[in-house]
């Protein structure tokens, strides 16, 4: 019997629960429908968000390119037709992958937005 795919919204809710108590981290705004409203932020900067049912994380551009080459992610274009070099759309709904990449994104954004 085939395993059911994990629900992206539930996985993101788990990430929010895991990160919300960390210093400088703020959860998504309740009831807000603006772009980036379904996002985790650190020191006022987004490090992870759910967009179109996929996790999107901010990482160094070289890391994003390596993850795309490895098949772990795809470019993120924010519906503008041009990929954003420091943003990765994570392929799949593996909870461990989501958690690891969100951890990495948190540390990256924390270091660049201290």
Buried (B, 14 or more C-beta within 10 A) or exposed (E): EEEEEBEBEEBBBBBBEBBEEEEBBBBBEEEEEEEBEBBBBBBEEBBBBBBEEBBBBBBBEEBBBBBBEEEBBBBBEEEEEEBBBBBBBBBBBBEEBBBEBBBBBBEBBBEBBE
